[in-house]
Amino acid sequence: MAGRRSEARRYAVLALYQWQVSGQTPAEIASHFFDDPSWMEAIAEGMSEDRAETPTAASSGKHGQPPSKPSKQPPSVRPYDHQLFSSLLQGVPEKADEIDDALRGNLDRSLQSLDPVERSILRIGTFELLYSHELPVRVVINEAVELAKAFGAEQGHRYVNAVLDRVARTARADELARKTSA
């Protein structure tokens, strides 16, 4: 996950995790995110403490490198897609009821019993399956799996893959049928 859109999803996981555990509004979280570059690092460390892992394990990138920090650079030179980040940070909470309804029928446990990190990842993936039809199903699922590998529990990526695959069968049945018949 090295592209600007992938980085935006990474940051969105952190922001939505904060939204879930703190009750802050997306606007408050966006303010922290854009005004305080150390915010993302602190959230990543908090996520690792929730998992009883070392802070560097959760805040490190895929190859042990720290993730790039957000900056006050203009959108054209930021290391992430600002528009996608904002869309996810606003859209997931705004459409949470519909997203959660789509997830509930595809989970083997209650939504609230899911790990908050994996719940954030599943919500992002489901949001994109439901509302970003320009993205192919495989791209949405692959991005979510990569997020789960970076931030989730040891085998959490398998769970994320299975759940989003089931969501896609309903949310994108037409797209999947076209691919099968082709």
N, C-alpha and C positions, 0 to 999 in steps of 0.2 A: 504494500500500500504506500506508494510513493507520490502519487499524483495529487494535484491541488484538491480535487473532489474527494479523494480518499482521506486526505488530511482534514478536510472540512467535516467529514463524518466522524473522524477520530475526536475532534474537538467537540462535536455535537454530543457524542457519548458522554464526555466529561460534563458538559453543560446540563444535559438531561438527567444525568445521575444527580447533580446538584439540585435540580428542580424537584426530583423525587424525594430526596432525603431532607431538604431544607424547607420546602414549601415556598421558596422565593419565586417571584414571577419571572417569566422569561426576560422581561425588560431589565429587572434587577441583575439577573445572571449575565445578560449581554453587557451591561454596564461594567460589572466586575471583569468580565472577559476582556473587554477592549481597553479598560482603563488601568488594569493591573496585570501585567504579563506574568507575574508569579502566581496568579490565581490558578491557572491550569495545573501547574506543578503541585500546588497544595491539594487540589481536588484529586489528582492522580495518587498522591501519597495517602490521602484519606481512603481512597478505594482500596489501596493495598492493606491498610490497617484493618478495614472491614473483613478482609480475606485472611488476616493473620500471616501475610507475606511481608517480605522486606519492602520498604518504600521504593528501592531502585528496581525491583522486579516489575512492579506495576507501572512505574513511570518511565521505564525504558522502552525504546522502540524495538522493532522486530529483531534487530541485530545487536541489541545491547546499547544502542545509542539513545541518548535522551531525545524525546520528541521535540521538534522545533517549537519555539515559544511564539505565541501570537505577538504581533507588534502593531504599532500605530502607523504602519506604512499604508500608503494608498492601496485600495483594493487591487490595482493592477500588478503590484509587486509583492503582495502578501503570499506566504507559502501555502495558502489554502484558499479555497473558493468561498469568499465571504458571502456571496448570495446563497449558496447551498447551505452553509452553516446557519445563516439567518432563517432560511426557509424551514430547516429542520427544527431549530430552536423555537420558532413560532408555531409551526405547523403541527408538531407532535403534541404539545399540550392542548392546542386548539381542537384537534381531532382525536383527543385521547379516548373519548367514549367509543367512537367508531373503531379505532385501532384496537382497543381492548376487547370489544365485541368480536372482532375478527380473530383475535388471538385465543380467546377463551375456549372456543370449540376445538382448538388444535393443541391444547396443553394437556398434560397428564397430571396437573396439579393446579391449584388456584394461582391466579396472576400475582397476588400479593405474597405468595410463598416463594416466588422466583427471586433469585439473587438480583439486587437492584441494578447491577451492571448489565447482566444479561437481559433484564427487563428493558433497560434503555436500548440495548442493541436490537432486541426483538421489535420494540416500538418503532425504531428508525426503519428497520427492514420492512415492517408491515406498512408504515406510512408510505414508503417508496413503492411498494407493490400496489397499494390502493390509489395513490395520487400522482405517481410519476410514471405514466404509461410509456413515456419515451425511453425509459430504461428497460432493457431486456431483463426478464426474470433471472437469468443466470448471473447477470451483473449485480443485481440487488442482493441475491443470496450469497454470492462470492464475497462481496464487500462486507456483509454482516458476519460471515464466517471469519474473515480476516480480523475484524474488530474483536470477535470473541476469542480468537487466538491471542491477540495482543492484550486484552483486558479481562477476559473471562476466566472461569475456573479451568482446571487442567483439561477436561474433556467437554467443556461447555460449548465449544464450536460444533460438536456433533449434534447437540441438542438444538442449537440455533438453526443449523442446517435442516434438521428434520421438521421443526416447527414451521419455518418459513416455506419449506417445500409444500407442506400441507396448506398453508395460507394461500400460496400461489395457485394451487389447484382450484381454489374457489375464486380468488380475486382476479386471476389471469387465465381462466379456463380457455377462453378463445385463443389467446396467444399460444398456450401450450398445445392446444388441439391443432393449430396451424403447423407448428413445428413437428408434431408427430406424423401428420399426414404428408409432410413435404419430403 
